[in-house]
Amino acid sequence: MEFTLDTFRYTLHYSFHFVAPFIFARLFWKDNWKKAGLLMLSTMLIDLDHLLADPIFDPKRLSLGFHPLHTIWAGIGYTALLAVPSWKWRAVAIGCLWHLLTDALDGVLQTL
């Protein structure tokens, strides 16, 4: 198997989406890390907005700014959730913001 930039990009992208939330959870919420990790993992549901696009999946399309839950306005909403005094809502906020950051990094790697 040849290790290409695309292979690296996909590996990094999906590791950031599915593994990193549990690392963050372990760092920030030691007592509730499993629940926090699952909450952050559940923020992958923001990708349901891809169902509104035609085609649903386009590997060359940058999600940021294109899909409704991947806009600056959504990011502002996710940032506002950090103010809610609940570790659960903060986990959701961090999960959503990490999701957007991961998609942004994917867009940068796509241009290489």
TORROPA-326613 format. One record per residue: x, y, z of N, C-alpha, C in turn; residue number from 0; residue in three letters. Coordinates in steps of 0.2 Angstrom, whole numbers, padded with zeros to 4 digits, always signed. Example, Ala and Ser with C-alpha at 12.3 -4.5 7.8 and 13.67 -1.06 7.14 Angstrom:
<nodes>
NODE   npx   npy   npz  capx  capy  capz   cpx   cpy   cpz num residuo
NODE +0066 -0028 +0039 +0062 -0022 +0039 +0066 -0016 +0039   0     ALA
NODE +0064 -0011 +0035 +0068 -0005 +0036 +0064 +0000 +0039   1     SER
</nodes>
This chain:
<nodes>
NODE   npx   npy   npz  capx  capy  capz   cpx   cpy   cpz num residuo
NODE +0004 -0006 +0000 +0000 +0000 +0000 +0004 +0006 +0000   0     MET
NODE +0003 +0010 -0005 +0007 +0017 -0005 +0004 +0022 -0001   1     GLU
NODE +0008 +0025 +0003 +0006 +0030 +0008 +0007 +0037 +0004   2     PHE
NODE +0001 +0040 +0002 +0001 +0046 -0001 -0002 +0052 +0003   3     THR
NODE -0002 +0058 +0001 -0004 +0063 +0005 -0012 +0062 +0006   4     LEU
NODE -0015 +0060 +0001 -0022 +0058 +0003 -0023 +0053 +0008   5     ASP
NODE -0019 +0048 +0008 -0020 +0043 +0014 -0019 +0046 +0020   6     THR
NODE -0013 +0050 +0021 -0012 +0054 +0027 -0018 +0059 +0029   7     PHE
NODE -0020 +0062 +0024 -0026 +0067 +0025 -0032 +0063 +0028   8     ARG
NODE -0034 +0058 +0025 -0040 +0054 +0027 -0038 +0051 +0034   9     TYR
NODE -0032 +0048 +0035 -0031 +0045 +0042 -0031 +0051 +0047  10     THR
NODE -0028 +0056 +0046 -0028 +0062 +0051 -0035 +0064 +0052  11     LEU
NODE -0039 +0066 +0047 -0046 +0068 +0047 -0050 +0064 +0051  12     HIS
NODE -0050 +0057 +0050 -0055 +0053 +0054 -0052 +0051 +0061  13     TYR
NODE -0046 +0051 +0062 -0043 +0051 +0068 -0045 +0057 +0073  14     SER
NODE -0044 +0063 +0070 -0046 +0069 +0073 -0054 +0068 +0075  15     PHE
NODE -0058 +0066 +0071 -0065 +0065 +0072 -0067 +0060 +0077  16     HIS
NODE -0064 +0054 +0077 -0066 +0049 +0081 -0061 +0047 +0087  17     PHE
NODE -0055 +0049 +0087 -0051 +0047 +0092 -0049 +0053 +0097  18     VAL
NODE -0048 +0059 +0094 -0046 +0065 +0098 -0052 +0067 +0103  19     ALA
NODE -0058 +0066 +0102 -0063 +0068 +0107 -0062 +0064 +0113  20     PRO
NODE -0060 +0058 +0113 -0059 +0054 +0119 -0052 +0056 +0123  21     PHE
NODE -0047 +0059 +0119 -0041 +0061 +0122 -0043 +0068 +0125  22     ILE
NODE -0047 +0072 +0122 -0049 +0078 +0125 -0053 +0077 +0132  23     PHE
NODE -0058 +0072 +0131 -0062 +0070 +0137 -0058 +0068 +0143  24     ALA
NODE -0053 +0064 +0141 -0048 +0062 +0147 -0044 +0067 +0150  25     ARG
NODE -0042 +0072 +0146 -0039 +0078 +0148 -0043 +0083 +0153  26     LEU
NODE -0049 +0084 +0150 -0053 +0089 +0153 -0058 +0087 +0159  27     PHE
NODE -0061 +0080 +0158 -0066 +0078 +0162 -0064 +0071 +0164  28     TRP
NODE -0059 +0070 +0169 -0056 +0064 +0171 -0061 +0060 +0174  29     LYS
NODE -0066 +0062 +0178 -0071 +0059 +0181 -0077 +0056 +0176  30     ASP
NODE -0078 +0060 +0171 -0083 +0058 +0167 -0081 +0057 +0159  31     ASN
NODE -0075 +0055 +0159 -0071 +0055 +0152 -0075 +0051 +0147  32     TRP
NODE -0078 +0045 +0149 -0081 +0041 +0144 -0088 +0045 +0141  33     LYS
NODE -0091 +0047 +0146 -0098 +0051 +0144 -0096 +0057 +0140  34     LYS
NODE -0091 +0061 +0142 -0089 +0067 +0138 -0086 +0065 +0131  35     ALA
NODE -0082 +0060 +0131 -0080 +0057 +0124 -0086 +0055 +0120  36     GLY
NODE -0091 +0052 +0122 -0096 +0050 +0118 -0100 +0056 +0116  37     LEU
NODE -0101 +0061 +0121 -0104 +0067 +0119 -0101 +0071 +0113  38     LEU
NODE -0094 +0071 +0114 -0090 +0075 +0109 -0091 +0071 +0102  39     MET
NODE -0091 +0064 +0103 -0091 +0060 +0097 -0098 +0061 +0094  40     LEU
NODE -0103 +0062 +0098 -0110 +0063 +0095 -0111 +0070 +0091  41     SER
NODE -0106 +0074 +0092 -0106 +0080 +0088 -0105 +0079 +0080  42     THR
NODE -0103 +0073 +0079 -0102 +0071 +0072 -0109 +0072 +0068  43     MET
NODE -0114 +0072 +0072 -0121 +0073 +0069 -0122 +0079 +0066  44     LEU
NODE -0117 +0084 +0067 -0118 +0090 +0063 -0117 +0089 +0055  45     ILE
NODE -0114 +0083 +0054 -0113 +0081 +0047 -0119 +0079 +0043  46     ASP
NODE -0125 +0079 +0047 -0131 +0078 +0044 -0133 +0083 +0039  47     LEU
NODE -0130 +0089 +0040 -0132 +0094 +0035 -0129 +0093 +0028  48     ASP
NODE -0125 +0088 +0028 -0122 +0086 +0021 -0128 +0083 +0017  49     HIS
NODE -0133 +0080 +0020 -0139 +0077 +0017 -0143 +0083 +0013  50     LEU
NODE -0142 +0089 +0014 -0145 +0095 +0011 -0141 +0096 +0004  51     LEU
NODE -0135 +0094 +0003 -0131 +0096 -0003 -0132 +0091 -0008  52     ALA
NODE -0131 +0093 -0014 -0131 +0089 -0020 -0125 +0090 -0024  53     ASP
NODE -0120 +0085 -0024 -0121 +0078 -0022 -0120 +0078 -0014  54     PRO
NODE -0123 +0073 -0011 -0122 +0073 -0003 -0115 +0073 -0001  55     ILE
NODE -0110 +0069 -0005 -0103 +0069 -0003 -0099 +0071 -0009  56     PHE
NODE -0095 +0076 -0008 -0090 +0078 -0014 -0084 +0078 -0010  57     ASP
NODE -0079 +0074 -0012 -0072 +0074 -0008 -0068 +0080 -0009  58     PRO
NODE -0070 +0084 -0015 -0066 +0090 -0016 -0070 +0096 -0013  59     LYS
NODE -0076 +0095 -0010 -0079 +0101 -0007 -0077 +0102 +0000  60     ARG
NODE -0076 +0109 +0002 -0074 +0111 +0008 -0081 +0112 +0012  61     LEU
NODE -0082 +0108 +0018 -0088 +0109 +0022 -0089 +0116 +0025  62     SER
NODE -0083 +0119 +0027 -0084 +0125 +0030 -0087 +0130 +0025  63     LEU
NODE -0092 +0134 +0028 -0095 +0139 +0024 -0100 +0136 +0019  64     GLY
NODE -0100 +0130 +0018 -0105 +0127 +0013 -0111 +0124 +0016  65     PHE
NODE -0110 +0120 +0021 -0116 +0117 +0024 -0118 +0121 +0030  66     HIS
NODE -0124 +0122 +0032 -0127 +0126 +0037 -0124 +0125 +0044  67     PRO
NODE -0123 +0119 +0046 -0120 +0118 +0053 -0112 +0119 +0053  68     LEU
NODE -0109 +0121 +0047 -0102 +0122 +0046 -0100 +0129 +0045  69     HIS
NODE -0105 +0134 +0046 -0104 +0141 +0045 -0101 +0145 +0051  70     THR
NODE -0099 +0151 +0049 -0097 +0155 +0055 -0102 +0156 +0060  71     ILE
NODE -0108 +0157 +0058 -0114 +0158 +0063 -0115 +0152 +0067  72     TRP
NODE -0114 +0146 +0064 -0114 +0140 +0068 -0108 +0140 +0073  73     ALA
NODE -0103 +0141 +0071 -0097 +0142 +0075 -0098 +0147 +0081  74     GLY
NODE -0101 +0152 +0080 -0102 +0157 +0085 -0107 +0154 +0090  75     ILE
NODE -0112 +0150 +0088 -0116 +0147 +0092 -0113 +0141 +0096  76     GLY
NODE -0108 +0138 +0093 -0105 +0133 +0097 -0100 +0136 +0102  77     TYR
NODE -0097 +0142 +0100 -0093 +0145 +0105 -0097 +0148 +0111  78     THR
NODE -0103 +0150 +0110 -0108 +0153 +0115 -0110 +0147 +0120  79     ALA
NODE -0110 +0141 +0117 -0111 +0135 +0122 -0106 +0134 +0127  80     LEU
NODE -0100 +0137 +0126 -0095 +0136 +0131 -0097 +0140 +0138  81     LEU
NODE -0101 +0145 +0137 -0103 +0149 +0143 -0108 +0146 +0147  82     ALA
NODE -0111 +0140 +0145 -0116 +0137 +0149 -0113 +0133 +0154  83     VAL
NODE -0115 +0134 +0160 -0111 +0131 +0166 -0113 +0124 +0167  84     PRO
NODE -0111 +0120 +0162 -0112 +0112 +0162 -0107 +0109 +0158  85     SER
NODE -0104 +0104 +0161 -0098 +0101 +0158 -0101 +0097 +0152  86     TRP
NODE -0107 +0095 +0152 -0110 +0092 +0146 -0110 +0096 +0140  87     LYS
NODE -0113 +0102 +0141 -0114 +0107 +0136 -0107 +0109 +0133  88     TRP
NODE -0102 +0110 +0138 -0095 +0112 +0136 -0092 +0106 +0132  89     ARG
NODE -0094 +0100 +0133 -0091 +0095 +0129 -0094 +0095 +0122  90     ALA
NODE -0100 +0096 +0122 -0104 +0097 +0115 -0100 +0103 +0111  91     VAL
NODE -0099 +0108 +0115 -0096 +0114 +0112 -0089 +0113 +0109  92     ALA
NODE -0085 +0110 +0113 -0079 +0108 +0111 -0079 +0103 +0106  93     ILE
NODE -0083 +0098 +0106 -0084 +0093 +0100 -0086 +0097 +0094  94     GLY
NODE -0090 +0101 +0094 -0092 +0105 +0088 -0087 +0109 +0085  95     CYS
NODE -0083 +0113 +0090 -0078 +0117 +0087 -0072 +0113 +0085  96     LEU
NODE -0071 +0107 +0088 -0065 +0103 +0086 -0067 +0100 +0079  97     TRP
NODE -0073 +0099 +0078 -0076 +0096 +0071 -0074 +0101 +0066  98     HIS
NODE -0076 +0108 +0067 -0075 +0113 +0062 -0067 +0114 +0061  99     LEU
NODE -0063 +0114 +0066 -0056 +0114 +0065 -0053 +0108 +0061 100     LEU
NODE -0056 +0102 +0063 -0054 +0097 +0059 -0055 +0097 +0051 101     THR
NODE -0061 +0100 +0050 -0063 +0101 +0043 -0059 +0106 +0040 102     ASP
NODE -0057 +0111 +0044 -0053 +0117 +0041 -0046 +0114 +0039 103     ALA
NODE -0044 +0110 +0044 -0037 +0107 +0042 -0037 +0103 +0036 104     LEU
NODE -0043 +0099 +0035 -0044 +0095 +0029 -0044 +0099 +0023 105     ASP
NODE -0047 +0105 +0024 -0047 +0109 +0018 -0040 +0112 +0016 106     GLY
NODE -0036 +0113 +0021 -0029 +0116 +0020 -0025 +0110 +0017 107     VAL
NODE -0026 +0104 +0019 -0022 +0098 +0016 -0024 +0097 +0009 108     LEU
NODE -0030 +0098 +0008 -0033 +0097 +0001 -0030 +0101 -0004 109     GLN
NODE -0027 +0107 -0002 -0024 +0112 -0007 -0017 +0110 -0008 110     THR
NODE -0014 +0105 -0004 -0007 +0104 -0005 -0006 +0099 -0011 111     LEU
</nodes>
